[in-house]
Amino acid sequence: MILNIIKKTLTEYNLIDKGDRILIGLSGGADSVCLTHALHSLADELGIRIYAAHLNHGIRGDEAERDEIFAKRFAEKLGIECFTDKADIPAISTEYGISEETAGRKIRYEFFYKLCEQYNITKIATAHNKNDNAETILMNFMRGSTIAGLCGIPVRRSCIIRPLLDVTRAEIENYCRENNLEYVTDSTNLTDSYTRNKIRHTLIPLITEEFNSNFINTVSDNASLIKDDSDYLDNEALIKYKELVKDGKISIDDLSDEPPPISRRIIRHMLKSIYGGLNDVSSGYIRDILALIKKQSGTEIHLFGGVTARCEYGMLIIEKDRKGIEPFNCGVAFNTPTQIREIGKIVTVTTAHKRVSDGAVYISCDENDKIIIRSRKEGDKFYPSGMTGSKKIKDYLINEKIPKEKRNSIPVIEVNGIIAAVGNRVDRNFLFRDSGVRIEFIDSLSVHDKD
């Protein structure tokens, strides 16, 4: 039963391609054990090769060591290579001033992306299921999420796929029983010390028993409908964001002219460009910024993480103090996510036969070309499309009004030793035509996570 659901999900959302090398996040819990066993069972049929990865977070002492040993042994029994690593998440949480959950997510995905680079792995599979989706939606609703938070966990984001998202936790546990699969249980999941656990152990069972016995499926179905509406509004807002926002600034009059669903999304895009994701941004921040706009000049509010929103001379400005960016130089391979730690980005390069307005960079080259993503160098110049002649990158960034402290974070895309693009501005000699490549930069923390 589960195998059929997984195959349907993989096909419907085009999650894998023949020849994919897939890394599974194997915590040792029932969900990840089920996913690992299921994809292993389907590997030959799907034409894929799978690997497993387990990160010891250094939080639960002996229990964490037990989970790591279990993950290694489980993978070994299936003949799957399992990569493990350890991290002191509490220390990292303190160092960066972020929650342990956020720190764990950051380090875990850095570990996953590093493995992808080293072993030419093309996809990362996580074990989020239908119950996780419902829990996430309820949690987002209660803490004041925008409509985006009510869409639930995406089945795919870039190279991250979630094949179990149409499977319930009960079906997963039944699969484990039927296949005699052992798994470990994180003791923190059994307590009600965390909001998600209270939703899982108390709220959802109460709703299911008293109001809707099919609640999990109802929530998932509604989330799908909400996502369709949200995707449409997001696309409209992204067009306006690109048109109206320059260097973290937007005219208050322009923003006020937009209908509320669009203006709110424009502000979210502005915040996302600073925070590298919106996992910790509630709708309350959007309301505060909209209220700020009504006060106009000379006012400002301070958000978390050193971010300030202020009104100045008819403009809304959202910015963050930045430390200097270290130089970077990174070769990238097709279909292999590559992490650029210096700017907090993950870059993926894929072939493309059509250019769409999705925020990615489209250039004319092919898989035989050598692509490097790097920071600018003294004397760099290129031929920016839409302009005449060549332009030094330094002068180009100044003309684009990019602040000095941000210029080194703008990636330079080099193809066979020639500059093909600076940020989203393509060199006119590399303009995309009938075919070429799509280069996407995503933020390191812009991922949903559970285990």
N, C-alpha and C positions, 0 to 999 in steps of 0.2 A: 504493500500500500504506500508506504513512505517513499520507496524508490520511484514509484510512478508519479507521486506528487513532485518530487525533486526534479525528475526529468521534464515534467510539464513546466515547472518554474524556470529551469535552465533554458528550455526552448522558447517559452513565451517572451522572456526578457533578454534572450540572446546573451546569456551570461558567459558562455565558454565557446571556444573554438577548438577544433581538432588540433592536437599538438600542444595545447596549453600545458604549462607546468604550474601547478596550483599549490600554494602554501596554505595549510589549514592551521588556524589558531587553536591549539589543543590544550585546554586548561585541565582536562581530566574529568570534567563534569559530564553529566548525561548528554547534554546538547552537543558538545564538541566530540564526544566519543561516538555518538550517533552519526554526526556529519562525516567524521573520518572514516568510519566503517562503511557508510553508504557510498561515499565517493570512491573508496577503494574497491567496493563491489562493482561499481559502474565504470571504473577506469578503462578497462579494455573496450567496452562498448562505446564509450565516449571518445576514446583515443587521447586520453590525457595521462599525465604523470603527476602524482601527488607527493607532497612533503608535509611534515608537521613541524610546528614551532611552539615552544613553551617558555614563558618568561616567569622566573621565580621573583616575586615582588619584594621578598624580604620582609613581609608584614606578619605572617602567621606562624613563624618559627618552625617547629617540627612538622606541623601540618603542611606548610608550604614545601618543605623538603620531601614529604610523602607524595604530594601531588606531582612534583618534578620526576621522582622515581617512577611513579605510576605511568606518567605520560611517555617516558622513554620506553618502558616495558611494553605498553600497549602498542605503540608504533612498531616496536621490534617484532612483536608477534605477527603483525600484518605485513612485515617486510618493508616498512616505510621509514625513510630516513627522518630522524627527529632532531631538530636543532634546539638547544637549550641555552639559556643565559640567566644571569642573576642581576638584580638591581636593588639599590636601597631606596625604595620609593618614599618612605617617610622623610629621609634626608633630602631627596630631590624636591619633595613637596615644600619643605621648609626653605630650601635655597631659592626656589623660584617664586615663593609666596602664592602657591596654587594648592588646590585640594589634592588629597592623595589619589582620588579618582581621576582627576585631570592629569596628574603626574604619571599615573600608571598607564593611562591611555597614550600619552605622549611618548613615553619610553618604549612601550610595547610596540607601537607602530613604527617607531624608528628602528627597532630590532627587526621587524618584519620587512621593512623597505630595504634595510641593509642586506638581508638575506636575498631579496629579489635581485639586487644588483650583483651580488657575488655568484649566484647560481642561475642567472638568466630565467628567473621565475616570472611568469606573466600575470598571474592573478593571486589575490589573497582572499581566502574564504573564511568567513566568520559564522558562528553558529546561532545567530539571532533567530528566534522563532516567533510564531504568531502571538504567543503570550507576552513575550518581551515587547512586541510591538504595541499591544494593548496597554501594558504597564507604562511604556514610554509616553504614549498619547495622554493617558490619565495624569501622569506626573507633570507633563508639560502644561496641560490644561489648568491644573491646580496652582501652578506657580506663575501663571499669567503669560503663557506663550502666545505668540502670534499664530495665524492660521498655518504657517509653515510647520510649527511644532505639532499640529494636529494631523499632519499628513503621515506621521509615523516614521519608521526607519526605512530608508530607501533600499530597494532590493539590490541596487548597484550604485556605486559612486566611483567613477574612474576605474581603477583596477580592483576595487574591493567588491566582492560579491557575497550574497547571503542566500544560499540555496534552500535554507530551512524556513524561510519567512512565511511560507504558506502551510507550515506544519505546526500543530499544537504541542504543548509540552506533554500532554497525556499520550499523544501518538508517539512522541520521542521515547518516553519511558516504556511504552508497550513494545517498541522496536528493540530496545535494549533487552527486555525480558525475553522476547521471542528469539533473539540471537545470542542469548546467554552472555551479554556484554556487561562486565563490571565497570563501575565508574566511582569517582570520589565525590564527596560532598563538602563544599566550602562551609565551614561552621558559621561564618558570618551571614550566610544566606538563610540560616535557620532562626536568626534573631530578628526582632522588630526594631533594631537600632537605626536602621536606614529607611528612608522614605519609600524606596522601591519595595523593600521587604514588607512594609506595612500594607502597601497596595496589593502585593502578591498574596499575602497570608490572610488579610482581613477584608479589604475593600472589595476586591474582585469576587471572592467566594460569597460575600454577602449579596452583592448585586446579582450574581448568578443564581443564588438560591431564592432570593426574594422577588426579583424583578424580571430577569431575562436569562433563561437557562442557556441561551446561545450567545451570550454577551461577547465572548472573545471574537467570534466570527462577525458579529454585528459591528463591533468597533473597527475591525480590519476592513470590512466592506465600506463603511462610512469614510474611513481614512482614504480609501482609493478614490472615492468621489471628490472629497475635499482636495486631494492632490491634483486632480484634473483642473479644477478651478484655480488652485494656487499656481500651478505651472503656467497657466495663461497670464495671470496677473504678474507673476515674476518676470516673464519674458517682456511684457509691456514696460515694467518698471526698469528692467535692465537697459532697454533702449533709451529710456529717459535719463537714467543714471549716466550712461556714456555720453549722452548729448549735453547734460547740464552740469555735471560735477567735474571740476578740474582741480587736481591737487588737494583733495579733501575739502573743497569749498563749493558752495552752491548759492546762487542768488536766492534770498528769502522770498522775493516776489515770484520767481520761477517755481520754487517749491510749493508756495501757497496756491499757485494756479492749478496744481495737479489735484485730482480727486484723492481723498484720504487713503484708499487702498494703495495708490501708487506712491504718494508722498511718504507713507510709512515704510514702504519697501525701499525707496531711494535711501532713506536714512539707514536702514538695515544694511544696504550695500556699502554705505560709507563706513559703518562700524565693522563690517566684515573685512573690509580692506585693511583695517588697522589691527583687529584682534586675530586675524587668521582663522576665522570660524566664528560660529555664534552659539556654541554650546552653553555658555554662561550668560547670554544676553536675553533678558526677559522683555516683555512688552512694556514694562514699567520704564525702561530706559528710553524707549521710543516716545512714550507720553511725556517724560521729563523734557526731552529735546523739543518736542512740539510746543510745550508750554513755554520753553525758553524763547522760541521764535516770536511768540506774542509780545515778549518783553523788549525784544530787539536789542539795539546797540548797548555795549558796555556791560553785558551780563554774561555769565558763564556758569557751567556746572561741571563738577568733577565726577567722572565715572571710574569704575575699577580699573586697575592696571595702568594707572598714570595717564589715562585718556581724558582730554578736556574737550567739551563742546562749548562754543561761544558765538555770540553774534557781534559782528564788527562791520561797520560801513555797509549795511544792507546784505551782508553775506553770513551764512551759517558755516562755521569752520569746525571740523572735528579732527583732532590731531593727537599724537602721542609723542612724548619725548623719546628719542631714539639714540642708542649708542652707535658709535661708528661701525659700519659693516666691514668685516674682514674680506680681503680679496678672495675670489673663488674661481675655480676652473674645473669643469666637470664634463667628461665625455659621456654621451648618452647613447643607449642602444634602442632599437625599435621594440615596442611592446614590452619594455622593461622599465617599471617605475624607478626613478632615480632621485635620491634625496639630496637637496642642496641645503645643508644645515645653516649656512651663513645667512640665508634670507628666509629660512623657515618654509621652504617650498618643496613639493614633490613634482617632478616633471615627467610626463609621459609623451612618447613620440609614436604616432601611428600613421599609416598611409591614409590618404583621403582622396576621394574622387569628386567631392563637392564641398564648396565652402559655405558654412552657415555662420550666423551671428551668435556665437556661443561663448565669446570671451577668449577663445583659443587663438593661437597664432598659426596662420596658414602660409606656407612658403613652397616654392617650386624646387624640389630636389627629390631624391629617391633613396632607397635602402642601401645603396652602394656608397652613398656620400657619408663623410665623417662629420658628425654634428657635435659641437662643443657649446656648452652654456657657461659663460664666464662673466666676471665683472669687467667694467670698462678699464681701459689702459690709457695712459698719456699718449696723445697723438692719434687715437682711434678716430676714423671717419667712415662715413657710409653715404649712400645716395638715397635719402628718404623719399618714399613714394609721395607723390603730390607736391614735391618741391623740385626746383631746378638746381642742377649742379650737386656737388658733394657738400657734406656738412660734418664738421668735427662733432663727435658725440657730446663733448663738453658744451659746445655752443648750442647744439640741438636741445639738450636738457635744460639749459638756461632759457632758451626761447620758449620751451614748453612750460616754463615756470615751475620746474621741479626743484624743491628746496635742496640746498647744498647737502644737508645731512641725509637725504634720501637717494641721492644720485648713484651712489655705489651699490644700491640694492636693485637697481634696474638691470635685468639680465640682458646680456649681449648674446645673440645667437650667431654662431660662426659655423659656416659650412665649407669644408675643404680649405680652411684657412682664410676665408673671405667673410666679412660681416654680412649676414643675411637679414638681421632684424635687431632692433633695439627696443626692448619692451614689446609693445604691440605694433610698432611702426616698422614695416617691412621695407627693405632695400628694393628699389624699383627693378633691379636685375633679378630679384627672386620672387616677384609677384606671382601668386598662385593663379593658375589658369585651369586647364582641364583636370589636372591631377597633381599630386604633390604630397606633402606631409602636414599633419596637424600636431602642433605642439601645445600641450596644456600644462599650465602651472596651477597646482592646487595647494592650499594651505595645509601644513603638517597636522594641525589639530582639527581640521574640518571633517571629522569623521564621527559617526555614532559608534558607541561601544558599550559592551556589557560585561564581558568576562576576560 
